[in-house]
Amino acid sequence: MDRITNPKISICVPIHWMKNWQFFLTRCLESIERQTYKNYEIIIIKKDKMAETSNATIKKATGDIIKILYMDDFLAHPDSLAVIAKEFKGGWLATGCLHSDGRQIRLPHLPTWSERVKAGENTIGSPSVISIENKDPLLFDENLNWLLDCELYGRLFERYGEPTLINDLNVVMGTGEHQMTHILTDKEKLDEHIYITQKYENKTE
């Protein structure tokens, strides 16, 4: 993708009912409304599992750049979209993030790429830190809940190579009991690791 002046950004907000969902969604949308960069659209869809809902929003995107933003996360500062529009070079981009438990915003994280991402060691961050080129965009594997991000990052790497890494604390992640880390059992998490391992083994045979 050639660098586009003033690219349109499709902000994809997959939603699902969770505790305090009204607060999360309002916070997310208000952070978008505060943006200095205005060439965007917002796509909000609710379906079933998170991967399916995320894919539905991606399929509706009409912008040059697809920006994932989960409803319990929000843009960290008024220039978050402006940074993405300026730094996007095609393929995929990952920014830094902060974390909020509803009381404090802390724990900054800057993305790095590692081959271990494909095995489930997430050094990039939540899908809310990534933006991808809207040209036959890759979709999330709908068999996954916990490792859907790492599995997608592995395929993005196969298509585009390493992401453009931006050390801007661009997004704030909402943390708490609503996260999949706390909802899924250890067995469900292990089953997803096994599924990914077998999927990549089958691709190399």
Secondary structure, 3 states (H helix, E strand, C coil): CCCCCCCCEEEEEEECCCCCHHHHHHHHHHHHHCCCCCCEEEEEEECCCHHHHHHHHHHHCCCCEEEECCCCCEECCCCHHHHHHHHCCCCEEEEEEEEECCCCEEEEECCCCCHHHHHCCCCCCCHHHEEEECCCCCCCCCCCCCCHHHHHHHHHHHHHCCCEEEEEEEEEEECCCCCHHHHCCHHHHHHHHHHHHHHHHHHHC
